Amino acid sequence: MYSRIRDLREDRDLSQKNLAGLLNVSQTTYSRYETGALDLPSQVLITLAVYYHTSVDYILGLTDKLEPYPRRPKLRS
């Protein structure tokens, strides 16, 4: 998982500081996500999947399919 978030970031020529800003965390915290020193909170995982247009399963290494799942429509209340 950790190499996937690093690879996704590097493939888009983004810095750790860029992603840290997106996630509202410090660059040090983001670096710890990439090295596996700190587990990704579920909301961070979801935010990264949406940002990279992929699935949480891809980031977690459960699939090699980069494409995101179709989103289900929001229910109206």
C-alpha positions as CSV (number, residue, x, y, z in Angstrom):
1,M,0.0,0.0,0.0
2,Y,2.7,2.5,1.0
3,S,4.6,2.1,-2.3
4,R,1.3,2.6,-4.2
5,I,0.7,6.1,-2.7
6,R,4.3,7.0,-3.3
7,D,4.1,5.8,-6.9
8,L,0.8,7.6,-7.5
9,R,2.3,10.8,-6.2
10,E,5.5,10.5,-8.2
11,D,3.7,9.6,-11.4
12,R,2.0,13.0,-11.2
13,D,5.2,14.8,-10.3
14,L,3.8,16.0,-7.0
15,S,5.8,16.6,-3.8
16,Q,4.9,15.2,-0.4
17,K,4.2,18.8,0.6
18,N,1.6,19.1,-2.1
19,L,-0.2,16.0,-0.9
20,A,0.2,17.0,2.8
21,G,-1.6,20.3,1.9
22,L,-4.5,18.5,0.2
23,L,-4.9,16.3,3.3
24,N,-4.4,19.1,5.8
25,V,-1.5,17.3,7.5
26,S,2.2,18.1,7.8
27,Q,4.8,17.0,5.3
28,T,6.3,14.8,8.0
29,T,3.0,13.1,8.6
30,Y,2.5,12.5,4.9
31,S,6.0,11.1,4.7
32,R,5.2,8.7,7.5
33,Y,2.2,7.5,5.6
34,E,4.4,6.7,2.6
35,T,7.0,4.8,4.7
36,G,4.4,2.9,6.6
37,A,5.5,4.4,9.9
38,L,1.9,5.7,10.3
39,D,-1.3,4.0,9.2
40,L,-3.6,5.8,6.8
41,P,-6.8,6.9,8.4
42,S,-9.8,5.8,6.4
43,Q,-10.7,9.4,5.5
44,V,-7.2,10.0,4.1
45,L,-7.4,6.8,2.1
46,I,-10.8,7.8,0.6
47,T,-9.5,11.3,-0.2
48,L,-6.4,9.9,-2.0
49,A,-8.6,7.5,-4.0
50,V,-10.9,10.3,-5.1
51,Y,-8.0,12.6,-5.8
52,Y,-6.1,10.0,-7.9
53,H,-9.4,8.7,-9.6
54,T,-8.8,5.2,-8.4
55,S,-10.2,2.8,-5.8
56,V,-9.4,2.3,-2.2
57,D,-8.8,-1.4,-3.1
58,Y,-6.1,-0.3,-5.6
59,I,-4.3,1.8,-3.0
60,L,-4.5,-1.1,-0.5
61,G,-3.1,-3.5,-3.0
62,L,-6.3,-5.7,-3.2
63,T,-6.5,-5.2,-7.0
64,D,-4.2,-4.1,-9.7
65,K,-7.0,-2.4,-11.6
66,L,-6.3,1.3,-11.5
67,E,-9.8,2.4,-12.6
68,P,-12.2,3.5,-9.8
69,Y,-15.4,1.7,-9.2
70,P,-18.6,3.4,-10.5
71,R,-20.0,5.8,-7.9
72,R,-23.5,5.1,-6.7
73,P,-25.9,8.0,-6.9
74,K,-26.5,10.0,-3.7
75,L,-29.9,9.3,-2.1
76,R,-32.2,12.2,-1.7
77,S,-33.8,12.7,1.7
